[in-house]
Amino acid sequence: MVEALAAADGLPGDDRRDAIAAVVAAHPRSLAAWRALGDAGRDTMDRYAAYRVGYHRGLDALRANGWRGSGYVRWADPTNRGFLGCLRGLGEMAATIGETDEAERIALFLAQLDPSGGAA
């Protein structure tokens, strides 16, 4: 999956987005793939939707691994980067569409998850 995502991410324009979407379809639990799909989105809402799905799938994965809604989820751990990247992207897109309260909640959540600022 990592190789397929890297290859897809190296393509130009819409080919890139479409190839990343194919990786997501083949590996829907990959938070790195959802993050890449958000990064490659065609427009703000496409990006917002991909980041939101990745964020929710990430919460599910964290909970399945024992996280109970509080505690650190640090950027320094590479396994957290897909989730944190989706959360950061979701906050950016929320701000872009004028969802200021959501963007502020996400910024606070990121700071609580990783006070070192690695995810910001």
N, C-alpha and C positions, 0 to 999 in steps of 0.2 A: 504494500500500500504506500509506503513512504516513497519508493522509487516512482510509482505511478503519479503520485501527487507532485513530486518534484518535476517530473517531465511535463505534466499538465501546466504547472505554474510557469514553466519556461516558454510557453507558446505566446504568440501575440494576440492582442485584442479579444474579439468574441470567441476565437478558437480556444483561447486560454480559459475563458469562463465556461464554455461548453465542456471542455475536457475535465475541468475541476468538478463540474456538476456530475459527470459520469463517474468520477472517483467517489463522490459523495453517495451516489446511487448504489455503487458497489460496496461501499463501506459507511453506511449511515450512522454508525456509532463513533466514527472518527471525528473528534472535535477539531483536530488540525485541519481536516478537510472542510468542515463547516466554516472555520475561520477563513480559510483560503477562498471559499466561495463568497463569503461576505466581502473580502478584500477585492475580489474580481467582479463584483456585482455590476450590472448594467446601469443602474441608477440608485438613488438613495433608498427607495423602498425595497428594491431587490436586495441591497446590502443589509438593510434593517431586518428583513425577514430571515435571511440566512444567519445573521448574528443571533437573532432571537431564538431560532431553532437550536443553534449550537449552545447557547446559554442554558436553555432548558434541558437539553440532553446532558450538558455538563453537570447541572444540579442533580439530575438523576444518577449520574455516574458517581459523583461525590457521596451522595447518600448511600448508594449501594456499597461503597467502600468505608462506611462507618461515620462519615461526617454528619453532624447533627444540626447544621445551620449556624454554627459559630466555630471559630477557630481559624487558624491560618491556612491559606492556600497560596503558597508562595511561587512567584515567577521563577525563582532559582531552580525549582524542580521542573525539568522539561515536560513531565507528564501533565503539568497544570497549565501549560502555555496555550493550548487550544481553547480551553475554557476561559481563561483570563483574557485572551485575545478576542474571543467572541463577546465577552462582557464589555471590554473596552470599546470595541467597534459598535456595539449596541448603544453605549452611552454617547459616542460621537454622532451616530445617526439620529438618536433621540434629540440631541441638541440641534442638529441640522433641520429637523422637521418642526422645531419649536416646542418639543416636549421637555421643557426646562426642568420640571419637577422630577421626571424620570432620569434625566441626565444627571441631576444633582444626587439622587438616590444611588445611582450607579457609581458615581465618583466616590461617595462615602463608602459604599460596599467594597469597592476596589481597595480603598485605603485600609479598611478593616481586615480584608483578606490578606493583604501584603503591605504592612506598614513601611517596608523598605522602599516602596514606590516602584519596584521592578515592573509591575504590570501597567503602570501609568505611562 
